[in-house]
Amino acid sequence: MPNRWDDFASIRRVQIESGNDLTFSKVFLPYYVDLVKELRPESLIEVGCGTGHLSTNLSNHVNTSVAIEPSEGMYSVAEQVIEGSCVQLFRLRAEDYRSERTFDLIISHMVLQLVDNLELFIASVAQFMGNQSHFVFAIPHPCFYNEYKKFFAPSEYHYMKELTKSVSFAVTKDPNTKISGVPYSHRPLSRYFFVLKKYGFHIVDFEETFPKPEIQSLYGTDWTFPRYCVFHARIDKDSEKLKKAN
Ligand SMILES: C[S@@+](CC[C@H](N)C(=O)[O-])C[C@H]1O[C@@H](n2cnc3c(N)ncnc32)[C@H](O)[C@@H]1O
């Protein structure tokens, strides 16, 4: 339900632009900038771009940049944020975006843990993939995130069980501003691997996000486990075609 993000777009904009969202500015923005420098994609699509800051930052490194975002509130902020960049923005869910072209790099940052239907979402992303494409997405680390945020009480939580809930959270540097009533789904890692495989993806990398001590110290407390993880997946379209033909 992307409309649940509408009311939080302005807050997210301030948190990102002020640098209060440390995870965005100190951990993931540098991570994705390094990624585009390494992969040198010609074309990029960001799926669930929120306020548009990531796409705008990465757009200098690519020729074609598309960003899709279904929440009306997020979309209107993103419209302002991308102004003057080459980002083409569409107010759509991944499942509703149709493109004639494929993209070299597909990024989806902190989205898959809250999509209504993981299978449909990943099946849609598969349509954006060509033979050389990379799909890179980050999510809260399913093994550790509940220990960190305590979204689910011990009585309801079981690592192997898929669970969805409306949650509230704040960022470390802006603890009094609550983002509430947004969806969060816990799924075991194997669920992500299973669905990716089902739609023809293979995982080429899997990273557990654990910043250097100097970045951790900005949070005021050390990280005791990786709070996030990043999947890198590809599709061999030729072998997919062969599989379908046989
Ligand atoms: C936690 S926010 C992350 C936004 C942005 N990527 C960021 O990191 O700041 C999740 C975003 O995913 C969007 N979203 C939810 N379902 C989606 C879908 N099916 N397709 C594309 N975006 C979706 C929401 O509207 C929301 O803006």
The ligand as an SDF file (V2000), in Angstrom:
LIG
                    3D

 27 29  0  0  0  0  0  0  0  0999 V2000
   10.9960    2.7920    2.6970 C   0  0  0  0  0  0  0  0  0  0  0  0
   10.4920    3.7080    1.3010 S   0  0  0  0  0  0  0  0  0  0  0  0
   12.0760    3.8350    0.4770 C   0  0  0  0  0  0  0  0  0  0  0  0
   12.1220    4.9720   -0.4900 C   0  0  0  0  0  0  0  0  0  0  0  0
   13.5060    5.2100   -1.0930 C   0  0  0  0  0  0  0  0  0  0  0  0
   13.9250    4.0880   -1.8980 N   0  0  0  0  0  0  0  0  0  0  0  0
   14.4970    5.5220   -0.0140 C   0  0  0  0  0  0  0  0  0  0  0  0
   15.3230    4.6520    0.3050 O   0  0  0  0  0  0  0  0  0  0  0  0
   14.4530    6.6290    0.5570 O   0  0  0  0  0  0  0  0  0  0  0  0
    9.6750    2.5080    0.2910 C   0  0  0  0  0  0  0  0  0  0  0  0
    9.0840    3.0830   -0.9880 C   0  0  0  0  0  0  0  0  0  0  0  0
    8.6400    1.9980   -1.8060 O   0  0  0  0  0  0  0  0  0  0  0  0
    7.4840    2.4350   -2.5080 C   0  0  0  0  0  0  0  0  0  0  0  0
    6.7490    1.2470   -2.9970 N   0  0  0  0  0  0  0  0  0  0  0  0
    5.8970    0.4600   -2.2920 C   0  0  0  0  0  0  0  0  0  0  0  0
    5.3900   -0.5150   -3.0910 N   0  0  0  0  0  0  0  0  0  0  0  0
    5.9530   -0.3290   -4.3180 C   0  0  0  0  0  0  0  0  0  0  0  0
    5.8030   -0.9940   -5.5730 C   0  0  0  0  0  0  0  0  0  0  0  0
    4.9990   -2.0450   -5.7060 N   0  0  0  0  0  0  0  0  0  0  0  0
    6.5050   -0.5260   -6.6470 N   0  0  0  0  0  0  0  0  0  0  0  0
    7.3360    0.5380   -6.5010 C   0  0  0  0  0  0  0  0  0  0  0  0
    7.5010    1.2140   -5.3330 N   0  0  0  0  0  0  0  0  0  0  0  0
    6.8160    0.7910   -4.2600 C   0  0  0  0  0  0  0  0  0  0  0  0
    6.7440    3.2580   -1.4610 C   0  0  0  0  0  0  0  0  0  0  0  0
    5.8090    4.1150   -2.0480 O   0  0  0  0  0  0  0  0  0  0  0  0
    7.8830    3.9750   -0.7520 C   0  0  0  0  0  0  0  0  0  0  0  0
    8.1450    5.2400   -1.2880 O   0  0  0  0  0  0  0  0  0  0  0  0
  1  2  1  0
  2  3  1  0
  2 10  1  0
  3  4  1  0
  4  5  1  0
  5  6  1  0
  5  7  1  0
  7  8  2  0
  7  9  1  0
 10 11  1  0
 11 12  1  0
 11 26  1  0
 12 13  1  0
 13 14  1  0
 13 24  1  0
 14 15  1  0
 14 23  1  0
 15 16  2  0
 16 17  1  0
 17 18  1  0
 17 23  2  0
 18 19  1  0
 18 20  2  0
 20 21  1  0
 21 22  2  0
 22 23  1  0
 24 25  1  0
 24 26  1  0
 26 27  1  0
M  CHG  2   2   1   9  -1
M  END
$$$$
